[in-house]
């Protein structure tokens, strides 16, 4: 009887073929579990993974590149290797990760910050590097300051509008690009004077401590540009403590779609909010899953792509995004975005419009 059962089981297996196995993906997040952006980023990836049937694991490194590299080493050279590794060139760790991946059999995909031109020339072509998705960071920094200036009353004759700027880390590509965008907008508005730009490391407490001194040093500042929401909140706290009202006495801006930032936009405390790039990891999973299905990614917009996700978010959009964050699937059918079986003219519709259909 037992022999008959095993014969039947073998026949059944042969008829149906091997059981499909979900591809495993490890995402190395450069942030921490206390950072709203990287938490929402992972949540969107989780929604995509659940929809696509991907086995997703996320590891955080709390802004410590040495921890990112230790995680990469374990994943790429340890006994339990993922099929795909998704990572960020935060603090320019990509060359070390690519060296660790050599011969590992793990396929690589980069998000948010990809290889610099100098790194590309040194590293050359890597067949295991499937591609990358980044966003329009330079344009995001530009749009943010342009909108701040648009909302500000015109400068009186012979007067200037004073600006403070809070950036992330000097060795973070996204911070550098957002600063470039800010300087491009400044060049178009000679009536705006940048009093000082400081590096707050993306951290609220550090921005708060810096802002306490800066608002005393520059009491006439009425525009505050911040490269993320955490630093904006630190600066807003310091401004409130010296008697100012954010959104009234000075206009503040931020990047990100955290619930706190969205609520601050709805309430009017944040005058300008730019966001949308928390979706990059989820969109990357669509491409990774397509590669697993045999799709040639280069046929549908190129292996390395920049998506204009960063855009100015108004109060109505902020309310819609706030409501959406209570849903675990973001009301996006990720499977329908696949390029599988589509003509070469098909382009992945990765945008805020897809999210807010």
C-alpha positions as CSV (number, residue, x, y, z in Angstrom):
1,X,0.0,0.0,0.0
2,X,2.8,2.4,1.0
3,X,4.7,1.6,-2.2
4,X,1.5,2.3,-4.3
5,X,1.1,5.7,-2.5
6,X,4.7,6.7,-3.4
7,X,4.3,5.6,-7.0
8,X,1.1,7.7,-7.2
9,X,2.9,10.7,-5.7
10,X,5.8,10.4,-8.2
11,X,3.4,10.2,-11.1
12,X,1.5,13.2,-9.8
13,X,4.7,15.2,-9.5
14,X,5.9,14.3,-12.9
15,X,2.5,15.3,-14.4
16,X,2.5,18.7,-12.8
17,X,6.2,19.4,-12.8
18,X,8.2,21.0,-10.0
19,X,6.3,23.2,-7.5
20,X,6.8,26.9,-8.3
21,X,9.1,28.6,-5.8
22,X,8.8,32.2,-4.9
23,X,11.9,34.2,-5.7
24,X,13.7,35.5,-2.6
25,X,14.6,39.2,-2.4
26,X,16.7,40.9,0.3
27,X,16.5,44.7,0.6
28,X,19.3,46.4,2.5
29,X,17.7,49.6,3.9
30,X,20.3,52.3,4.7
31,X,17.9,53.8,7.3
32,X,16.5,52.8,10.6
33,X,13.2,51.5,11.9
34,X,12.7,54.9,13.6
35,X,12.8,56.8,10.2
36,X,9.4,57.4,8.8
37,X,10.6,57.4,5.2
38,X,12.4,54.0,5.3
39,X,9.5,52.4,7.2
40,X,7.0,53.6,4.7
41,X,9.4,52.6,1.9
42,X,9.5,49.0,3.3
43,X,5.7,48.9,3.7
44,X,5.2,49.7,0.1
45,X,7.7,47.1,-0.9
46,X,5.8,44.6,1.3
47,X,2.6,45.4,-0.4
48,X,4.3,44.8,-3.8
49,X,5.9,41.5,-2.6
50,X,2.6,40.2,-1.3
51,X,0.9,40.9,-4.6
52,X,3.6,39.5,-6.7
53,X,4.3,36.4,-4.6
54,X,7.9,37.4,-3.6
55,X,9.6,36.2,-0.5
56,X,10.9,39.6,0.8
57,X,13.2,40.3,3.7
58,X,14.3,43.8,4.8
59,X,17.3,44.6,6.9
60,X,18.0,48.1,8.3
61,X,21.5,49.5,9.0
62,X,20.7,52.7,10.9
63,X,22.8,54.9,8.6
64,X,25.9,52.8,9.4
65,X,27.6,51.8,6.1
66,X,29.8,49.3,7.9
67,X,26.6,47.5,9.0
68,X,25.3,47.5,5.5
69,X,28.5,45.9,4.3
70,X,28.3,43.3,7.0
71,X,24.8,42.4,6.0
72,X,25.8,42.3,2.4
73,X,28.7,40.0,3.1
74,X,26.5,37.6,5.0
75,X,23.9,37.6,2.3
76,X,26.3,37.2,-0.6
77,X,28.8,34.8,0.9
78,X,26.8,33.0,3.6
79,X,25.0,29.7,3.2
80,X,21.5,31.2,2.7
81,X,21.8,33.5,-0.3
82,X,18.8,35.3,-1.7
83,X,18.0,35.2,-5.4
84,X,18.1,39.0,-5.6
85,X,19.7,41.7,-3.5
86,X,18.3,45.2,-3.7
87,X,20.4,48.0,-2.2
88,X,21.2,51.7,-2.2
89,X,24.5,53.4,-3.0
90,X,24.2,55.3,0.3
91,X,27.5,56.8,1.4
92,X,28.9,55.2,-1.8
93,X,29.0,51.6,-0.6
94,X,28.1,50.1,-4.0
95,X,31.6,49.2,-5.2
96,X,32.2,47.1,-2.0
97,X,28.9,45.3,-2.4
98,X,29.6,44.6,-6.1
99,X,33.0,43.1,-5.1
100,X,31.3,41.0,-2.4
101,X,28.8,39.8,-5.0
102,X,31.4,38.6,-7.5
103,X,30.7,34.9,-8.2
104,X,27.9,34.6,-5.6
105,X,25.1,33.9,-8.1
106,X,23.0,36.6,-6.5
107,X,21.4,39.1,-8.9
108,X,21.7,42.7,-8.0
109,X,19.4,45.7,-8.4
110,X,20.0,49.3,-7.1
111,X,17.5,51.9,-6.0
112,X,17.5,55.6,-5.0
113,X,21.2,56.1,-5.6
114,X,23.0,54.2,-8.3
115,X,26.7,54.1,-9.3
116,X,28.4,57.4,-9.9
117,X,30.1,58.0,-13.3
118,X,33.5,57.5,-11.7
119,X,32.4,54.3,-10.1
120,X,31.0,53.0,-13.4
121,X,34.3,53.7,-15.2
122,X,36.2,51.8,-12.5
123,X,33.9,48.8,-12.2
124,X,33.0,48.3,-15.8
125,X,30.0,46.1,-16.9
126,X,28.6,43.6,-14.5
127,X,26.1,41.1,-15.9
128,X,24.8,40.4,-12.4
129,X,23.7,44.0,-12.0
130,X,20.3,43.9,-13.6
131,X,19.5,47.6,-13.4
132,X,18.5,50.6,-11.2
133,X,15.7,52.9,-10.4
134,X,16.3,56.4,-9.1
135,X,14.2,59.5,-8.8
136,X,14.4,63.1,-9.8
137,X,16.3,64.4,-6.8
138,X,17.7,67.5,-8.4
139,X,14.4,68.5,-9.8
140,X,12.8,67.8,-6.4
141,X,15.1,70.3,-4.7
142,X,14.4,72.8,-7.4
143,X,10.7,72.5,-7.3
144,X,10.6,72.8,-3.5
145,X,12.4,76.1,-3.4
146,X,10.5,77.5,-6.4
147,X,7.2,76.7,-4.6
148,X,8.4,78.3,-1.4
149,X,9.3,81.5,-3.2
150,X,6.0,81.4,-5.1
151,X,4.1,81.3,-1.8
152,X,6.2,84.0,-0.2
153,X,5.1,87.7,-0.4
154,X,7.4,89.7,-2.8
155,X,10.4,91.3,-1.3
156,X,10.1,95.0,-0.6
157,X,12.2,97.3,-2.9
158,X,15.9,97.1,-1.8
159,X,15.2,94.2,0.5
160,X,15.9,90.4,0.3
161,X,14.1,87.3,1.4
162,X,16.3,85.3,3.7
163,X,16.6,81.5,3.4
164,X,18.0,78.7,5.6
165,X,18.7,75.2,4.2
166,X,19.0,71.9,6.0
167,X,20.6,69.0,4.0
168,X,21.3,65.4,4.8
169,X,24.8,63.9,4.5
170,X,27.6,65.3,2.3
171,X,28.3,61.8,1.0
172,X,24.7,60.9,0.1
173,X,24.0,61.3,-3.6
174,X,20.3,62.3,-3.0
175,X,21.3,65.1,-0.6
176,X,23.9,66.4,-3.1
177,X,21.4,66.4,-6.0
178,X,18.6,68.1,-4.0
179,X,21.1,70.8,-3.0
180,X,22.0,71.3,-6.7
181,X,18.3,71.8,-7.5
182,X,18.0,74.3,-4.7
183,X,21.0,76.3,-6.0
184,X,19.5,76.2,-9.5
185,X,16.3,77.8,-8.2
186,X,18.3,80.4,-6.2
187,X,20.1,81.4,-9.4
188,X,16.7,82.3,-10.8
189,X,15.8,84.5,-7.8
190,X,18.4,87.1,-6.9
191,X,15.9,88.5,-4.4
192,X,16.4,85.4,-2.2
193,X,19.6,85.2,-0.1
194,X,20.8,81.9,1.3
195,X,22.1,82.7,4.8
196,X,23.5,79.3,5.5
197,X,23.2,75.6,4.5
198,X,24.0,73.0,7.2
199,X,24.2,69.2,7.1
200,X,21.9,67.6,9.7
201,X,22.4,64.0,8.7
202,X,18.7,63.6,8.0
203,X,18.2,63.6,11.8
204,X,15.5,65.7,13.5
205,X,17.4,66.3,16.8
206,X,20.5,67.5,15.0
207,X,18.5,69.9,12.8
208,X,16.7,71.2,15.9
209,X,20.0,71.9,17.7
210,X,21.4,73.7,14.6
211,X,18.2,75.6,14.0
212,X,18.2,77.0,17.6
213,X,21.5,78.7,16.9
214,X,20.6,79.7,13.3
215,X,17.3,81.4,14.1
216,X,19.2,83.5,16.7
217,X,21.9,84.3,14.2
218,X,19.5,85.1,11.4
219,X,16.2,86.4,13.0
220,X,14.9,87.7,9.6
221,X,14.7,84.3,7.9
222,X,11.3,83.6,6.4
223,X,12.1,80.6,4.1
224,X,13.4,77.2,5.4
225,X,14.3,74.5,2.9
226,X,14.8,70.9,4.2
227,X,15.9,67.9,2.2
228,X,13.7,65.6,4.3
229,X,10.8,65.7,6.8
230,X,12.7,64.8,9.9
231,X,15.0,67.8,9.6
232,X,12.1,70.1,8.7
233,X,10.3,69.1,12.0
234,X,13.5,69.8,14.0
235,X,13.7,73.3,12.4
236,X,10.0,73.9,13.0
237,X,10.3,73.0,16.6
238,X,13.2,75.4,17.1
239,X,11.3,78.2,15.3
240,X,8.3,77.7,17.5
241,X,10.4,78.0,20.6
242,X,11.6,81.4,19.6
243,X,8.0,82.5,19.1
244,X,7.6,82.0,15.4
245,X,4.6,80.3,13.8
246,X,5.5,77.8,11.0
247,X,3.4,78.4,8.0
248,X,2.7,82.0,9.0
249,X,5.8,83.8,10.1
250,X,8.1,81.6,8.0
251,X,7.4,79.1,5.3
252,X,8.9,75.6,5.7
253,X,9.4,72.8,3.1
254,X,10.2,69.1,3.3
255,X,10.6,66.0,1.2
256,X,8.8,62.7,2.1
257,X,5.3,61.2,2.4
258,X,5.4,60.2,6.1
259,X,2.0,60.5,7.8
260,X,3.4,63.3,10.0
261,X,4.6,65.3,7.0
262,X,1.3,64.8,5.2
263,X,-0.7,65.9,8.2
264,X,1.6,69.0,8.6
265,X,0.8,69.8,5.0
266,X,-2.9,69.4,5.6
267,X,-2.7,71.6,8.7
268,X,-0.7,74.3,6.9
269,X,2.4,74.1,9.1
270,X,4.4,72.7,6.1
271,X,3.9,75.1,3.2
272,X,5.6,72.9,0.7
273,X,5.8,69.2,0.6
274,X,7.6,67.2,-2.1
275,X,7.3,63.4,-2.2
276,X,6.5,60.2,-4.1
277,X,9.9,58.4,-4.0
278,X,8.9,56.1,-1.2
279,X,7.5,53.9,-4.0
280,X,10.8,53.2,-5.7
281,X,11.4,49.9,-3.9
282,X,8.0,48.6,-4.8
283,X,8.4,49.5,-8.4
284,X,11.8,47.8,-8.4
285,X,10.2,44.6,-7.2
286,X,7.9,44.6,-10.3
287,X,11.0,44.7,-12.5
288,X,12.8,42.0,-10.4
289,X,9.7,39.8,-10.7
290,X,9.6,40.4,-14.5
291,X,13.2,39.4,-14.8
292,X,12.4,36.2,-13.0
293,X,9.6,35.6,-15.6
294,X,12.2,36.1,-18.4
295,X,11.4,39.7,-19.3
296,X,14.3,41.6,-20.9
297,X,14.1,44.8,-18.8
298,X,16.2,46.8,-21.4
299,X,13.3,46.5,-23.9
300,X,10.9,48.5,-21.7
301,X,12.7,51.8,-21.0
302,X,16.2,50.7,-20.2
303,X,18.0,48.9,-17.4
304,X,18.9,52.1,-15.6
305,X,16.0,54.5,-15.3
306,X,15.3,57.8,-13.6
307,X,11.6,58.3,-12.7
308,X,10.2,61.7,-12.0
309,X,8.4,60.7,-8.8
310,X,9.2,63.8,-6.7
311,X,6.5,66.3,-7.2
312,X,4.8,69.1,-5.2
313,X,1.9,67.7,-3.2
314,X,-1.0,69.9,-2.4
315,X,-3.4,69.6,0.5
316,X,-6.0,67.5,-1.4
317,X,-3.3,65.0,-2.5
318,X,-1.9,65.0,1.0
319,X,-5.3,64.0,2.4
320,X,-5.7,61.2,-0.2
321,X,-2.2,59.9,0.6
322,X,-3.0,59.9,4.3
323,X,-6.1,57.8,3.7
324,X,-4.2,55.5,1.4
325,X,-1.6,54.7,4.1
326,X,-4.3,53.0,6.2
327,X,-4.5,50.4,3.5
328,X,-2.0,47.5,3.5
329,X,-2.1,47.1,-0.3
330,X,-2.1,50.8,-1.3
331,X,-4.9,49.8,-3.7
332,X,-2.3,49.1,-6.4
333,X,-2.5,45.9,-8.5
334,X,1.2,45.4,-9.0
335,X,0.7,42.3,-11.2
336,X,-1.0,44.4,-13.8
337,X,2.1,46.6,-14.2
338,X,4.2,43.6,-15.5
339,X,5.8,43.8,-18.9
340,X,5.4,40.1,-19.4
341,X,3.7,39.4,-22.8
342,X,3.6,43.1,-23.7
343,X,5.1,44.7,-26.8
344,X,8.5,46.4,-26.8
345,X,6.8,49.7,-26.8
346,X,5.4,49.1,-23.3
347,X,6.8,51.3,-20.6
348,X,6.3,50.7,-16.9
349,X,3.7,53.2,-15.6
350,X,5.6,53.9,-12.4
351,X,4.3,57.3,-11.2
352,X,2.3,59.0,-8.5
353,X,-0.7,58.8,-10.9
354,X,-0.5,55.0,-10.8
355,X,-0.6,55.3,-7.0
356,X,-3.4,57.9,-6.9
357,X,-5.6,56.5,-9.7
